[in-house]
Amino acid sequence: MLHQNPKVKKDILKRLSYILGHLKGINKMVEEDKYCIDVVKQIQAVQSALNKVSELILEDHLETCVSHAIKKGEGHKLIKEVMETIKQSKKK
């Protein structure tokens, strides 16, 4: 069940829309044989933007879903899940 904050959801969707546009721009750069380093810099910008979206989703998850589960006495499972997700992201 989602307990997502509507304001955060709106921000996330706005950021993802921006990222999609940015990706289309990168695709065009490759099609037009733009300078490799310029393409890589744009890819890095998208990666950074995606990392920020991930952070926002995780923070909202902690503030809503995990908080709700803790109040119900079921927080251990969700906390473990968050920790596993953080560990996986560090492996990449």
Gaussian input, Z-matrix of N, CA and C with variables (Angstrom, degrees):
# hf/3-21g

backbone

0 1
 N
 C     1     B1
 C     2     B2     1     A1
 N     3     B3     2     A2     1     D1
 C     4     B4     3     A3     2     D2
 C     5     B5     4     A4     3     D3
 N     6     B6     5     A5     4     D4
 C     7     B7     6     A6     5     D5
 C     8     B8     7     A7     6     D6
 N     9     B9     8     A8     7     D7
 C    10    B10     9     A9     8     D8
 C    11    B11    10    A10     9     D9
 N    12    B12    11    A11    10    D10
 C    13    B13    12    A12    11    D11
 C    14    B14    13    A13    12    D12
 N    15    B15    14    A14    13    D13
 C    16    B16    15    A15    14    D14
 C    17    B17    16    A16    15    D15
 N    18    B18    17    A17    16    D16
 C    19    B19    18    A18    17    D17
 C    20    B20    19    A19    18    D18
 N    21    B21    20    A20    19    D19
 C    22    B22    21    A21    20    D20
 C    23    B23    22    A22    21    D21
 N    24    B24    23    A23    22    D22
 C    25    B25    24    A24    23    D23
 C    26    B26    25    A25    24    D24
 N    27    B27    26    A26    25    D25
 C    28    B28    27    A27    26    D26
 C    29    B29    28    A28    27    D27
 N    30    B30    29    A29    28    D28
 C    31    B31    30    A30    29    D29
 C    32    B32    31    A31    30    D30
 N    33    B33    32    A32    31    D31
 C    34    B34    33    A33    32    D32
 C    35    B35    34    A34    33    D33
 N    36    B36    35    A35    34    D34
 C    37    B37    36    A36    35    D35
 C    38    B38    37    A37    36    D36
 N    39    B39    38    A38    37    D37
 C    40    B40    39    A39    38    D38
 C    41    B41    40    A40    39    D39
 N    42    B42    41    A41    40    D40
 C    43    B43    42    A42    41    D41
 C    44    B44    43    A43    42    D42
 N    45    B45    44    A44    43    D43
 C    46    B46    45    A45    44    D44
 C    47    B47    46    A46    45    D45
 N    48    B48    47    A47    46    D46
 C    49    B49    48    A48    47    D47
 C    50    B50    49    A49    48    D48
 N    51    B51    50    A50    49    D49
 C    52    B52    51    A51    50    D50
 C    53    B53    52    A52    51    D51
 N    54    B54    53    A53    52    D52
 C    55    B55    54    A54    53    D53
 C    56    B56    55    A55    54    D54
 N    57    B57    56    A56    55    D55
 C    58    B58    57    A57    56    D56
 C    59    B59    58    A58    57    D57
 N    60    B60    59    A59    58    D58
 C    61    B61    60    A60    59    D59
 C    62    B62    61    A61    60    D60
 N    63    B63    62    A62    61    D61
 C    64    B64    63    A63    62    D62
 C    65    B65    64    A64    63    D63
 N    66    B66    65    A65    64    D64
 C    67    B67    66    A66    65    D65
 C    68    B68    67    A67    66    D66
 N    69    B69    68    A68    67    D67
 C    70    B70    69    A69    68    D68
 C    71    B71    70    A70    69    D69
 N    72    B72    71    A71    70    D70
 C    73    B73    72    A72    71    D71
 C    74    B74    73    A73    72    D72
 N    75    B75    74    A74    73    D73
 C    76    B76    75    A75    74    D74
 C    77    B77    76    A76    75    D75
 N    78    B78    77    A77    76    D76
 C    79    B79    78    A78    77    D77
 C    80    B80    79    A79    78    D78
 N    81    B81    80    A80    79    D79
 C    82    B82    81    A81    80    D80
 C    83    B83    82    A82    81    D81
 N    84    B84    83    A83    82    D82
 C    85    B85    84    A84    83    D83
 C    86    B86    85    A85    84    D84
 N    87    B87    86    A86    85    D85
 C    88    B88    87    A87    86    D86
 C    89    B89    88    A88    87    D87
 N    90    B90    89    A89    88    D88
 C    91    B91    90    A90    89    D89
 C    92    B92    91    A91    90    D90
 N    93    B93    92    A92    91    D91
 C    94    B94    93    A93    92    D92
 C    95    B95    94    A94    93    D93
 N    96    B96    95    A95    94    D94
 C    97    B97    96    A96    95    D95
 C    98    B98    97    A97    96    D96
 N    99    B99    98    A98    97    D97
 C   100   B100    99    A99    98    D98
 C   101   B101   100   A100    99    D99
 N   102   B102   101   A101   100   D100
 C   103   B103   102   A102   101   D101
 C   104   B104   103   A103   102   D102
 N   105   B105   104   A104   103   D103
 C   106   B106   105   A105   104   D104
 C   107   B107   106   A106   105   D105
 N   108   B108   107   A107   106   D106
 C   109   B109   108   A108   107   D107
 C   110   B110   109   A109   108   D108
 N   111   B111   110   A110   109   D109
 C   112   B112   111   A111   110   D110
 C   113   B113   112   A112   111   D111
 N   114   B114   113   A113   112   D112
 C   115   B115   114   A114   113   D113
 C   116   B116   115   A115   114   D114
 N   117   B117   116   A116   115   D115
 C   118   B118   117   A117   116   D116
 C   119   B119   118   A118   117   D117
 N   120   B120   119   A119   118   D118
 C   121   B121   120   A120   119   D119
 C   122   B122   121   A121   120   D120
 N   123   B123   122   A122   121   D121
 C   124   B124   123   A123   122   D122
 C   125   B125   124   A124   123   D123
 N   126   B126   125   A125   124   D124
 C   127   B127   126   A126   125   D125
 C   128   B128   127   A127   126   D126
 N   129   B129   128   A128   127   D127
 C   130   B130   129   A129   128   D128
 C   131   B131   130   A130   129   D129
 N   132   B132   131   A131   130   D130
 C   133   B133   132   A132   131   D131
 C   134   B134   133   A133   132   D132
 N   135   B135   134   A134   133   D133
 C   136   B136   135   A135   134   D134
 C   137   B137   136   A136   135   D135
 N   138   B138   137   A137   136   D136
 C   139   B139   138   A138   137   D137
 C   140   B140   139   A139   138   D138
 N   141   B141   140   A140   139   D139
 C   142   B142   141   A141   140   D140
 C   143   B143   142   A142   141   D141
 N   144   B144   143   A143   142   D142
 C   145   B145   144   A144   143   D143
 C   146   B146   145   A145   144   D144
 N   147   B147   146   A146   145   D145
 C   148   B148   147   A147   146   D146
 C   149   B149   148   A148   147   D147
 N   150   B150   149   A149   148   D148
 C   151   B151   150   A150   149   D149
 C   152   B152   151   A151   150   D150
 N   153   B153   152   A152   151   D151
 C   154   B154   153   A153   152   D152
 C   155   B155   154   A154   153   D153
 N   156   B156   155   A155   154   D154
 C   157   B157   156   A156   155   D155
 C   158   B158   157   A157   156   D156
 N   159   B159   158   A158   157   D157
 C   160   B160   159   A159   158   D158
 C   161   B161   160   A160   159   D159
 N   162   B162   161   A161   160   D160
 C   163   B163   162   A162   161   D161
 C   164   B164   163   A163   162   D162
 N   165   B165   164   A164   163   D163
 C   166   B166   165   A165   164   D164
 C   167   B167   166   A166   165   D165
 N   168   B168   167   A167   166   D166
 C   169   B169   168   A168   167   D167
 C   170   B170   169   A169   168   D168
 N   171   B171   170   A170   169   D169
 C   172   B172   171   A171   170   D170
 C   173   B173   172   A172   171   D171
 N   174   B174   173   A173   172   D172
 C   175   B175   174   A174   173   D173
 C   176   B176   175   A175   174   D174
 N   177   B177   176   A176   175   D175
 C   178   B178   177   A177   176   D176
 C   179   B179   178   A178   177   D177
 N   180   B180   179   A179   178   D178
 C   181   B181   180   A180   179   D179
 C   182   B182   181   A181   180   D180
 N   183   B183   182   A182   181   D181
 C   184   B184   183   A183   182   D182
 C   185   B185   184   A184   183   D183
 N   186   B186   185   A185   184   D184
 C   187   B187   186   A186   185   D185
 C   188   B188   187   A187   186   D186
 N   189   B189   188   A188   187   D187
 C   190   B190   189   A189   188   D188
 C   191   B191   190   A190   189   D189
 N   192   B192   191   A191   190   D190
 C   193   B193   192   A192   191   D191
 C   194   B194   193   A193   192   D192
 N   195   B195   194   A194   193   D193
 C   196   B196   195   A195   194   D194
 C   197   B197   196   A196   195   D195
 N   198   B198   197   A197   196   D196
 C   199   B199   198   A198   197   D197
 C   200   B200   199   A199   198   D198
 N   201   B201   200   A200   199   D199
 C   202   B202   201   A201   200   D200
 C   203   B203   202   A202   201   D201
 N   204   B204   203   A203   202   D202
 C   205   B205   204   A204   203   D203
 C   206   B206   205   A205   204   D204
 N   207   B207   206   A206   205   D205
 C   208   B208   207   A207   206   D206
 C   209   B209   208   A208   207   D207
 N   210   B210   209   A209   208   D208
 C   211   B211   210   A210   209   D209
 C   212   B212   211   A211   210   D210
 N   213   B213   212   A212   211   D211
 C   214   B214   213   A213   212   D212
 C   215   B215   214   A214   213   D213
 N   216   B216   215   A215   214   D214
 C   217   B217   216   A216   215   D215
 C   218   B218   217   A217   216   D216
 N   219   B219   218   A218   217   D217
 C   220   B220   219   A219   218   D218
 C   221   B221   220   A220   219   D219
 N   222   B222   221   A221   220   D220
 C   223   B223   222   A222   221   D221
 C   224   B224   223   A223   222   D222
 N   225   B225   224   A224   223   D223
 C   226   B226   225   A225   224   D224
 C   227   B227   226   A226   225   D225
 N   228   B228   227   A227   226   D226
 C   229   B229   228   A228   227   D227
 C   230   B230   229   A229   228   D228
 N   231   B231   230   A230   229   D229
 C   232   B232   231   A231   230   D230
 C   233   B233   232   A232   231   D231
 N   234   B234   233   A233   232   D232
 C   235   B235   234   A234   233   D233
 C   236   B236   235   A235   234   D234
 N   237   B237   236   A236   235   D235
 C   238   B238   237   A237   236   D236
 C   239   B239   238   A238   237   D237
 N   240   B240   239   A239   238   D238
 C   241   B241   240   A240   239   D239
 C   242   B242   241   A241   240   D240
 N   243   B243   242   A242   241   D241
 C   244   B244   243   A243   242   D242
 C   245   B245   244   A244   243   D243
 N   246   B246   245   A245   244   D244
 C   247   B247   246   A246   245   D245
 C   248   B248   247   A247   246   D246
 N   249   B249   248   A248   247   D247
 C   250   B250   249   A249   248   D248
 C   251   B251   250   A250   249   D249
 N   252   B252   251   A251   250   D250
 C   253   B253   252   A252   251   D251
 C   254   B254   253   A253   252   D252
 N   255   B255   254   A254   253   D253
 C   256   B256   255   A255   254   D254
 C   257   B257   256   A256   255   D255
 N   258   B258   257   A257   256   D256
 C   259   B259   258   A258   257   D257
 C   260   B260   259   A259   258   D258
 N   261   B261   260   A260   259   D259
 C   262   B262   261   A261   260   D260
 C   263   B263   262   A262   261   D261
 N   264   B264   263   A263   262   D262
 C   265   B265   264   A264   263   D263
 C   266   B266   265   A265   264   D264
 N   267   B267   266   A266   265   D265
 C   268   B268   267   A267   266   D266
 C   269   B269   268   A268   267   D267
 N   270   B270   269   A269   268   D268
 C   271   B271   270   A270   269   D269
 C   272   B272   271   A271   270   D270
 N   273   B273   272   A272   271   D271
 C   274   B274   273   A273   272   D272
 C   275   B275   274   A274   273   D273

   B1=1.4553
   B2=1.5256
   B3=1.3020
   B4=1.4578
   B5=1.5244
   B6=1.2961
   B7=1.4656
   B8=1.5198
   B9=1.3119
   B10=1.4552
   B11=1.5298
   B12=1.3141
   B13=1.4587
   B14=1.5305
   B15=1.3383
   B16=1.4731
   B17=1.5334
   B18=1.3208
   B19=1.4650
   B20=1.5307
   B21=1.3176
   B22=1.4655
   B23=1.5297
   B24=1.3317
   B25=1.4657
   B26=1.5258
   B27=1.3228
   B28=1.4623
   B29=1.5257
   B30=1.3397
   B31=1.4601
   B32=1.5280
   B33=1.3217
   B34=1.4646
   B35=1.5233
   B36=1.3254
   B37=1.4651
   B38=1.5263
   B39=1.3260
   B40=1.4666
   B41=1.5324
   B42=1.3285
   B43=1.4629
   B44=1.5315
   B45=1.3256
   B46=1.4647
   B47=1.5276
   B48=1.3109
   B49=1.4658
   B50=1.5263
   B51=1.3337
   B52=1.4627
   B53=1.5326
   B54=1.3201
   B55=1.4658
   B56=1.5279
   B57=1.3217
   B58=1.4695
   B59=1.5267
   B60=1.3229
   B61=1.4630
   B62=1.5133
   B63=1.3215
   B64=1.4673
   B65=1.5314
   B66=1.3289
   B67=1.4671
   B68=1.5285
   B69=1.3184
   B70=1.4680
   B71=1.5291
   B72=1.3238
   B73=1.4593
   B74=1.5139
   B75=1.3232
   B76=1.4628
   B77=1.5249
   B78=1.3143
   B79=1.4625
   B80=1.5233
   B81=1.3201
   B82=1.4694
   B83=1.5308
   B84=1.3382
   B85=1.4649
   B86=1.5279
   B87=1.3319
   B88=1.4684
   B89=1.5185
   B90=1.3382
   B91=1.4641
   B92=1.5257
   B93=1.3302
   B94=1.4676
   B95=1.5301
   B96=1.3308
   B97=1.4682
   B98=1.5299
   B99=1.3221
   B100=1.4648
   B101=1.5214
   B102=1.3063
   B103=1.4659
   B104=1.5346
   B105=1.3208
   B106=1.4704
   B107=1.5318
   B108=1.2990
   B109=1.4618
   B110=1.5226
   B111=1.3308
   B112=1.4631
   B113=1.5322
   B114=1.3332
   B115=1.4615
   B116=1.5241
   B117=1.3219
   B118=1.4723
   B119=1.5315
   B120=1.3188
   B121=1.4681
   B122=1.5227
   B123=1.3158
   B124=1.4542
   B125=1.5320
   B126=1.3196
   B127=1.4704
   B128=1.5239
   B129=1.3166
   B130=1.4632
   B131=1.5254
   B132=1.3189
   B133=1.4640
   B134=1.5322
   B135=1.3256
   B136=1.4686
   B137=1.5257
   B138=1.3219
   B139=1.4694
   B140=1.5262
   B141=1.3035
   B142=1.4579
   B143=1.5264
   B144=1.3220
   B145=1.4661
   B146=1.5269
   B147=1.3210
   B148=1.4683
   B149=1.5273
   B150=1.3264
   B151=1.4618
   B152=1.5200
   B153=1.3187
   B154=1.4631
   B155=1.5288
   B156=1.3307
   B157=1.4660
   B158=1.5216
   B159=1.3044
   B160=1.4608
   B161=1.5303
   B162=1.3252
   B163=1.4667
   B164=1.5253
   B165=1.3287
   B166=1.4646
   B167=1.5259
   B168=1.3237
   B169=1.4628
   B170=1.5211
   B171=1.3182
   B172=1.4590
   B173=1.5281
   B174=1.3229
   B175=1.4674
   B176=1.5336
   B177=1.3278
   B178=1.4583
   B179=1.5299
   B180=1.3179
   B181=1.4724
   B182=1.5310
   B183=1.3249
   B184=1.4662
   B185=1.5271
   B186=1.3279
   B187=1.4587
   B188=1.5310
   B189=1.3235
   B190=1.4640
   B191=1.5269
   B192=1.3024
   B193=1.4630
   B194=1.5256
   B195=1.3222
   B196=1.4668
   B197=1.5221
   B198=1.3068
   B199=1.4604
   B200=1.5293
   B201=1.3279
   B202=1.4673
   B203=1.5312
   B204=1.3274
   B205=1.4669
   B206=1.5241
   B207=1.3288
   B208=1.4707
   B209=1.5257
   B210=1.3306
   B211=1.4737
   B212=1.5222
   B213=1.3375
   B214=1.4626
   B215=1.5289
   B216=1.3337
   B217=1.4569
   B218=1.5169
   B219=1.3352
   B220=1.4596
   B221=1.5292
   B222=1.3124
   B223=1.4528
   B224=1.5095
   B225=1.3250
   B226=1.4645
   B227=1.5268
   B228=1.3241
   B229=1.4636
   B230=1.5330
   B231=1.3257
   B232=1.4583
   B233=1.5221
   B234=1.3231
   B235=1.4627
   B236=1.5289
   B237=1.3215
   B238=1.4648
   B239=1.5305
   B240=1.3134
   B241=1.4606
   B242=1.5335
   B243=1.3294
   B244=1.4687
   B245=1.5247
   B246=1.3129
   B247=1.4637
   B248=1.5303
   B249=1.3252
   B250=1.4620
   B251=1.5348
   B252=1.3193
   B253=1.4621
   B254=1.5242
   B255=1.3086
   B256=1.4691
   B257=1.5296
   B258=1.3221
   B259=1.4702
   B260=1.5134
   B261=1.3385
   B262=1.4666
   B263=1.5271
   B264=1.3249
   B265=1.4674
   B266=1.5283
   B267=1.3109
   B268=1.4642
   B269=1.5188
   B270=1.3347
   B271=1.4607
   B272=1.5200
   B273=1.3179
   B274=1.4724
   B275=1.4794
   A1=109.19
   A2=115.93
   A3=120.93
   A4=110.58
   A5=115.80
   A6=122.56
   A7=108.18
   A8=116.12
   A9=122.06
   A10=112.22
   A11=114.82
   A12=122.33
   A13=108.14
   A14=118.76
   A15=120.94
   A16=113.73
   A17=117.46
   A18=120.92
   A19=110.40
   A20=116.40
   A21=121.02
   A22=109.50
   A23=116.19
   A24=120.06
   A25=110.51
   A26=116.97
   A27=121.05
   A28=110.34
   A29=116.98
   A30=121.75
   A31=110.68
   A32=116.86
   A33=121.45
   A34=110.46
   A35=116.56
   A36=119.77
   A37=111.55
   A38=116.56
   A39=120.84
   A40=109.78
   A41=116.09
   A42=120.18
   A43=111.45
   A44=116.96
   A45=120.30
   A46=111.39
   A47=116.70
   A48=120.47
   A49=110.14
   A50=115.88
   A51=121.27
   A52=110.43
   A53=116.38
   A54=121.41
   A55=110.35
   A56=116.79
   A57=119.80
   A58=110.97
   A59=116.36
   A60=120.22
   A61=111.87
   A62=114.88
   A63=120.65
   A64=109.88
   A65=116.53
   A66=120.36
   A67=111.35
   A68=116.45
   A69=119.49
   A70=110.30
   A71=116.17
   A72=120.51
   A73=111.93
   A74=116.45
   A75=120.54
   A76=109.85
   A77=116.05
   A78=120.42
   A79=110.53
   A80=116.08
   A81=121.12
   A82=110.44
   A83=116.12
   A84=119.68
   A85=110.76
   A86=116.61
   A87=120.61
   A88=109.79
   A89=116.69
   A90=120.28
   A91=111.35
   A92=115.88
   A93=120.85
   A94=113.02
   A95=116.30
   A96=122.32
   A97=112.49
   A98=116.57
   A99=120.32
   A100=109.87
   A101=115.06
   A102=122.38
   A103=110.13
   A104=115.69
   A105=122.46
   A106=113.23
   A107=116.84
   A108=120.68
   A109=110.58
   A110=117.12
   A111=120.23
   A112=110.75
   A113=116.70
   A114=121.51
   A115=109.91
   A116=115.98
   A117=120.46
   A118=110.33
   A119=117.41
   A120=120.54
   A121=111.19
   A122=116.87
   A123=120.16
   A124=111.38
   A125=116.08
   A126=120.39
   A127=110.04
   A128=116.72
   A129=120.50
   A130=111.15
   A131=116.69
   A132=120.47
   A133=110.55
   A134=116.49
   A135=120.56
   A136=110.33
   A137=116.75
   A138=119.75
   A139=110.75
   A140=116.44
   A141=121.14
   A142=110.97
   A143=116.15
   A144=120.40
   A145=110.83
   A146=117.41
   A147=120.69
   A148=111.14
   A149=116.45
   A150=119.82
   A151=110.90
   A152=117.08
   A153=121.11
   A154=110.72
   A155=116.95
   A156=120.36
   A157=110.03
   A158=116.41
   A159=121.05
   A160=110.97
   A161=116.56
   A162=121.32
   A163=111.22
   A164=116.65
   A165=120.78
   A166=111.15
   A167=116.31
   A168=119.99
   A169=110.45
   A170=116.83
   A171=120.42
   A172=111.14
   A173=116.72
   A174=120.14
   A175=110.65
   A176=116.40
   A177=119.88
   A178=110.65
   A179=116.30
   A180=121.10
   A181=110.57
   A182=115.81
   A183=119.65
   A184=111.45
   A185=115.80
   A186=120.51
   A187=113.40
   A188=116.57
   A189=119.14
   A190=111.35
   A191=117.35
   A192=122.19
   A193=113.31
   A194=116.11
   A195=119.67
   A196=110.01
   A197=116.93
   A198=121.05
   A199=110.83
   A200=115.82
   A201=121.04
   A202=110.76
   A203=116.66
   A204=121.16
   A205=111.28
   A206=116.78
   A207=120.40
   A208=110.36
   A209=115.91
   A210=120.04
   A211=111.82
   A212=116.37
   A213=121.10
   A214=111.60
   A215=117.29
   A216=121.15
   A217=113.55
   A218=116.86
   A219=121.71
   A220=112.23
   A221=116.81
   A222=120.82
   A223=115.56
   A224=117.77
   A225=121.10
   A226=111.55
   A227=117.75
   A228=121.95
   A229=110.78
   A230=117.06
   A231=120.14
   A232=111.83
   A233=117.24
   A234=120.44
   A235=109.57
   A236=116.79
   A237=121.20
   A238=110.12
   A239=116.31
   A240=121.51
   A241=111.39
   A242=116.76
   A243=121.31
   A244=110.19
   A245=116.43
   A246=119.92
   A247=111.46
   A248=117.66
   A249=120.88
   A250=110.56
   A251=116.28
   A252=120.88
   A253=110.49
   A254=116.97
   A255=120.89
   A256=110.59
   A257=116.34
   A258=120.09
   A259=111.42
   A260=117.60
   A261=121.41
   A262=110.74
   A263=116.73
   A264=119.57
   A265=110.67
   A266=117.85
   A267=121.06
   A268=112.05
   A269=117.26
   A270=121.08
   A271=111.38
   A272=117.00
   A273=120.93
   A274=111.61
   D1=135.37
   D2=178.71
   D3=-90.00
   D4=137.80
   D5=174.85
   D6=-124.10
   D7=34.59
   D8=-172.26
   D9=-67.37
   D10=138.21
   D11=175.82
   D12=-69.36
   D13=123.49
   D14=-177.86
   D15=-57.96
   D16=-36.41
   D17=179.16
   D18=-66.01
   D19=-42.04
   D20=178.90
   D21=-66.41
   D22=-41.91
   D23=178.94
   D24=-58.88
   D25=-43.82
   D26=179.55
   D27=-61.22
   D28=-43.33
   D29=179.00
   D30=-63.14
   D31=-43.30
   D32=-179.70
   D33=-62.62
   D34=-45.80
   D35=179.99
   D36=-63.41
   D37=-37.48
   D38=177.62
   D39=-63.81
   D40=-45.33
   D41=179.59
   D42=-63.73
   D43=-41.61
   D44=179.33
   D45=-65.08
   D46=-37.00
   D47=176.66
   D48=-62.43
   D49=-43.51
   D50=176.88
   D51=-60.48
   D52=-43.55
   D53=-179.11
   D54=-63.68
   D55=-42.04
   D56=177.54
   D57=-59.52
   D58=-43.15
   D59=177.14
   D60=-62.41
   D61=-40.52
   D62=179.05
   D63=-63.41
   D64=-42.17
   D65=178.96
   D66=-62.57
   D67=-39.60
   D68=176.91
   D69=-62.54
   D70=-37.54
   D71=176.67
   D72=-64.20
   D73=-40.11
   D74=177.87
   D75=-64.97
   D76=-42.33
   D77=178.01
   D78=-57.84
   D79=-43.09
   D80=178.97
   D81=-64.65
   D82=-39.95
   D83=178.41
   D84=-59.17
   D85=-42.77
   D86=179.71
   D87=-66.06
   D88=-44.26
   D89=178.75
   D90=-58.40
   D91=-36.10
   D92=-177.01
   D93=-90.96
   D94=9.74
   D95=177.74
   D96=56.13
   D97=43.89
   D98=177.32
   D99=-67.93
   D100=163.69
   D101=-177.91
   D102=-57.26
   D103=129.65
   D104=-174.09
   D105=-52.77
   D106=-45.44
   D107=-177.59
   D108=-63.30
   D109=-37.17
   D110=177.09
   D111=-63.70
   D112=-39.40
   D113=177.83
   D114=-64.67
   D115=-46.45
   D116=-179.56
   D117=-60.39
   D118=-41.67
   D119=178.86
   D120=-61.72
   D121=-38.55
   D122=178.38
   D123=-69.30
   D124=-37.69
   D125=175.65
   D126=-62.63
   D127=-42.26
   D128=178.50
   D129=-63.04
   D130=-36.37
   D131=177.62
   D132=-64.20
   D133=-40.72
   D134=177.70
   D135=-66.41
   D136=-41.89
   D137=178.25
   D138=-60.44
   D139=-42.02
   D140=178.05
   D141=-63.49
   D142=-42.91
   D143=178.80
   D144=-64.26
   D145=-39.48
   D146=177.29
   D147=-65.65
   D148=-39.16
   D149=176.50
   D150=-60.38
   D151=-39.97
   D152=178.74
   D153=-65.16
   D154=-41.49
   D155=177.17
   D156=-62.14
   D157=-42.90
   D158=177.99
   D159=-59.51
   D160=-43.70
   D161=177.79
   D162=-60.94
   D163=-43.48
   D164=-179.95
   D165=-63.45
   D166=-42.67
   D167=179.50
   D168=-65.48
   D169=-43.22
   D170=179.21
   D171=-63.55
   D172=-44.25
   D173=178.99
   D174=-61.53
   D175=-44.32
   D176=178.73
   D177=-63.93
   D178=-39.08
   D179=177.74
   D180=-60.12
   D181=-43.68
   D182=178.81
   D183=-64.12
   D184=-42.22
   D185=-176.65
   D186=-74.45
   D187=-23.44
   D188=-176.40
   D189=-111.75
   D190=-73.04
   D191=-174.36
   D192=-61.48
   D193=-49.81
   D194=-177.86
   D195=-67.93
   D196=-42.95
   D197=177.77
   D198=-58.53
   D199=-44.69
   D200=178.92
   D201=-62.34
   D202=-43.01
   D203=-179.97
   D204=-64.90
   D205=-39.68
   D206=178.61
   D207=-62.03
   D208=-43.57
   D209=178.96
   D210=-61.17
   D211=-29.49
   D212=178.79
   D213=-88.45
   D214=-0.36
   D215=-178.60
   D216=79.51
   D217=19.27
   D218=-176.66
   D219=-120.54
   D220=24.69
   D221=-173.99
   D222=-72.55
   D223=-27.76
   D224=-174.62
   D225=-54.90
   D226=-45.82
   D227=-177.41
   D228=-62.11
   D229=-44.45
   D230=-178.11
   D231=-71.36
   D232=-36.30
   D233=177.18
   D234=-63.40
   D235=-42.65
   D236=177.80
   D237=-61.47
   D238=-42.41
   D239=179.28
   D240=-61.63
   D241=-43.12
   D242=178.38
   D243=-63.06
   D244=-44.80
   D245=-179.36
   D246=-62.84
   D247=-39.99
   D248=177.86
   D249=-64.35
   D250=-38.59
   D251=178.89
   D252=-65.13
   D253=-43.13
   D254=178.22
   D255=-63.06
   D256=-43.56
   D257=179.11
   D258=-62.52
   D259=-39.86
   D260=179.40
   D261=-64.64
   D262=-39.41
   D263=-177.80
   D264=-68.20
   D265=-27.41
   D266=178.88
   D267=-76.53
   D268=-21.70
   D269=179.77
   D270=-74.67
   D271=-21.90
   D272=-174.79
   D273=-79.94

